[in-house]
């Protein structure tokens, strides 16, 4: 063939000869059988032109098009070039001694030297503005206190701040404009103007203002921290605020008597506003933060966090529990979802869920709490997915039938109601005494279910799953997911009810 030639094996280079041998994929060839007359066809090299400086080795036999493309992209790395002279070290900017403020309007970054704190307010925060050849640069002068630095010494010399021209050099501005954005503090004058002077001068006040702003920024952020939208959050707060102004904070059973509760709220001025206390309580419910973390975030003691949480939980429980009510029949029929078209008489779907608590130290307490459920509560939902009944906490060893009997659920059942439940609720006789019926999947009694029984089981399961979804919404409150501290055991009934109320205020579960 024209243009075809043969290339001898590189016997002097053992590594290269081994690579060629592997590329040939010949089972009858080995290193011992290769001689000086063993050759490779030029067609086995890239472009059919034999070995080149860029592609010195042959292409593996049977290589696919993707492997050929990968082989073509493989370029031999160039040898490193020796430096002929020492590299020039550029001066570095000590960020620990200067504070970077980036102005988004001009795209330049200014550096302000640290000075002794002065009584600078937000109204005179701008010292001066200079015009340079690179454009207008906005110089912002602020105190170290505004940035929460550790150097919070008071100024006593009475000197006025030095001019901007003396503090900032033009070459520093040019270098600062080239600093990577990841090393800059993205704070502008507009960000600082959202906070008052007292908040900027008080570290704890600034942290509280920032967490309140984070919670109330938008509906997505508010739902993440509290489980509600901003509108619902503020609506509930306005409803509770009149009583919150004059409420007495919880200080323990021993300190609260009939005489001590009477009168107006006494004691030192509170650090937190009513809104901040309200948000702190909801954040702990939703995110499950412990008291130490909330103490650091809101700038109050651990004891104060516990007292505020206990007080607000009891307030919300007593004033909001009316939102969990047994739905009237006409309202259920009016808003009946399409999935319940075969179960129009259904008044409620019931189920039990478990809450895990810390292990008690007393053996007697361990015995009554041990079971697969630990602590149980009975819940009932309407066909729309809203909670209509939430029982108190029971020990985990109680049966489903007994919890129905002792929780007071039968007191709200009316004649003609149809209650849907799982197979474990053997309460047909209890409901019959109230004139109600029970709808549960059929039992197999050790035999295979008939086609009719299978169809009924599937239809009931398709609608009974909504109570599991409602319980899942309830368990979105992190405080109910983890092991509940024994210190919160007296508050567990109000906590569960408040979480169920907030869940009812969310968007409709079943449409």
Helices and strands as residue ranges (DSSP letters): E 6-8, H 14-24, E 39-41, G 42-44, G 46-48, H 65-73, E 98-103, E 108-113, G 122-124, E 126-132, E 135-140, G 144-147, H 164-167, H 170-177, G 181-183, H 189-192, H 197-201, H 203-215, H 219-226, H 230-246, G 253-255, H 258-261, H 274-287, H 291-298, H 302-320, G 321-323, H 329-334, G 338-340, E 346-355, H 363-369, E 375-381, E 387-390, E 394-395, H 400-406, H 409-412, E 418-420, H 428-432, E 437-439, H 451-474, H 478-481, G 486-491, H 492-504
